[in-house]
């Protein structure tokens, strides 16, 4: 249970001093102590647990670009890791002078993440920055986030079959990314029109992606084609995300695709053996 009032204030609004912490069944604020709830097919399960009340704190600081200028207008997100995924707990806008203030943050460990937009008229991707914080029983000030240009990924696509030819009116073949943490798709990559850095595949199968961050899956999609394997420096990552943290460049990516597709057929029936329509 995550209360909507946690950390959703920006600028200098009314300060929230008391509220509710994210609480897990059977009534704990520690994810490690949470218990699973099992629900069987066609079964209804009822559970009850109390939400924990806590003292809420204010977090403030600054966000600057890699060139040192204030990251005005960007958004600082408060992220909480739960197992292998991340969940958002609100955030705040960055003021023209680069400062931000977030009220109503419960005690706990968080990642503050900031993403700047691509500047008007520029083909460069936006920048991304992150820092870890621990909120205890006092206001947290002086937090500083410096954004960077993100990770550049270089690689090539190998077509096992006759490579598709692009004709007028058809979209360009591109490699793209999907976030491993589904709660934060906006924090991964910034689209740019520049075909040299937006994943467009050239006549030799080469591609480049820029401005990436976080943990991402590499994807390729074209009618009649399927991914056979994805490797990075020979390591198979077909079903695994690539962690880009602290990596300005990732090279040696090879995506093998095939037009030899397998068809699966069968039928679906209900618990009584009747064929579903």
Secondary structure as GFF3:
##gff-version 3
##sequence-region A 1 277
A	DSSP	beta_strand	18	20	.	.	.	ID=ss1
A	DSSP	three_ten_helix	31	33	.	.	.	ID=ss2
A	DSSP	beta_strand	53	55	.	.	.	ID=ss3
A	DSSP	beta_strand	57	64	.	.	.	ID=ss4
A	DSSP	beta_strand	75	82	.	.	.	ID=ss5
A	DSSP	beta_strand	85	93	.	.	.	ID=ss6
A	DSSP	beta_strand	99	105	.	.	.	ID=ss7
A	DSSP	beta_strand	108	115	.	.	.	ID=ss8
A	DSSP	beta_strand	128	135	.	.	.	ID=ss9
A	DSSP	beta_strand	140	146	.	.	.	ID=ss10
A	DSSP	beta_strand	151	160	.	.	.	ID=ss11
A	DSSP	beta_strand	175	179	.	.	.	ID=ss12
A	DSSP	three_ten_helix	182	187	.	.	.	ID=ss13
A	DSSP	beta_strand	206	212	.	.	.	ID=ss14
A	DSSP	beta_strand	215	220	.	.	.	ID=ss15
A	DSSP	beta_strand	226	232	.	.	.	ID=ss16
A	DSSP	beta_strand	235	236	.	.	.	ID=ss17
A	DSSP	beta_strand	242	243	.	.	.	ID=ss18
A	DSSP	beta_strand	249	258	.	.	.	ID=ss19
###
